Amino acid sequence: MPSETKWYVEGRVSSARDWGELTVEEMRETNRIFLEHIRSGTPPVHLLIDTRAISRLPKSFIPMLKEIEAFRHEPNMGWTVMVTNNSLIHFFGTLSSNLLKMPFKAVSSYEEVNALLKRIDPSLEGLLPETNNSQVW
């Protein structure tokens, strides 16, 4: 699965976009970069994951859940926001966040991402990129 990870808001919101077949190995690499961002950013550092172009998931969610658990004890960790139109991916995100007791919300557009981030972290007001109903990648 190809993946790209970058700052959505420098030092505050780290983002990843995945497409194609999701593998645990690629997820591990994305998480490595996320952890670097969380540890070097200004807390709270939020994660934004765009999963709209994922075409296939691993057969088991258990290895994926183990990868996500790495974020559980990060003191700089904020919310995880997932952009998805896939009900199975949405369900996995909700389930894993409940199991790990981490704040999470799934949305379907970047407009919703920005509205949510402004609500949960008012310090991001004025820092979020314009979306103009398009993908920000």
RAGITA-V725710 format. One record per residue. N is the residue number from 1. RES is the residue in one letter. OMEGA is omega as a letter, one per 30 degrees, with the letter a starting at -180 (NA if undefined). Layout:
# RAGITA-V725710
[[N | RES | OMEGA] [N | RES | OMEGA]]
This chain:
# RAGITA-V725710
[[1 | M | l] [2 | P | a] [3 | S | l] [4 | E | l] [5 | T | l] [6 | K | l] [7 | W | l] [8 | Y | l] [9 | V | a] [10 | E | l] [11 | G | a] [12 | R | a] [13 | V | l] [14 | S | a] [15 | S | l] [16 | A | l] [17 | R | a] [18 | D | l] [19 | W | a] [20 | G | a] [21 | E | l] [22 | L | l] [23 | T | l] [24 | V | l] [25 | E | l] [26 | E | l] [27 | M | l] [28 | R | l] [29 | E | l] [30 | T | a] [31 | N | l] [32 | R | l] [33 | I | l] [34 | F | a] [35 | L | l] [36 | E | l] [37 | H | a] [38 | I | a] [39 | R | a] [40 | S | a] [41 | G | l] [42 | T | a] [43 | P | f] [44 | P | l] [45 | V | a] [46 | H | l] [47 | L | l] [48 | L | a] [49 | I | l] [50 | D | a] [51 | T | a] [52 | R | a] [53 | A | l] [54 | I | a] [55 | S | a] [56 | R | a] [57 | L | l] [58 | P | a] [59 | K | a] [60 | S | l] [61 | F | a] [62 | I | l] [63 | P | l] [64 | M | l] [65 | L | l] [66 | K | l] [67 | E | a] [68 | I | a] [69 | E | l] [70 | A | a] [71 | F | a] [72 | R | a] [73 | H | l] [74 | E | a] [75 | P | a] [76 | N | a] [77 | M | l] [78 | G | l] [79 | W | l] [80 | T | l] [81 | V | a] [82 | M | l] [83 | V | a] [84 | T | l] [85 | N | a] [86 | N | a] [87 | S | l] [88 | L | l] [89 | I | l] [90 | H | l] [91 | F | l] [92 | F | l] [93 | G | l] [94 | T | l] [95 | L | a] [96 | S | l] [97 | S | l] [98 | N | l] [99 | L | a] [100 | L | l] [101 | K | l] [102 | M | a] [103 | P | a] [104 | F | l] [105 | K | l] [106 | A | l] [107 | V | a] [108 | S | a] [109 | S | l] [110 | Y | l] [111 | E | l] [112 | E | l] [113 | V | a] [114 | N | l] [115 | A | l] [116 | L | a] [117 | L | l] [118 | K | a] [119 | R | a] [120 | I | a] [121 | D | a] [122 | P | l] [123 | S | l] [124 | L | l] [125 | E | l] [126 | G | l] [127 | L | a] [128 | L | l] [129 | P | l] [130 | E | a] [131 | T | l] [132 | N | l] [133 | N | l] [134 | S | l] [135 | Q | a] [136 | V | l] [137 | W | NA]]
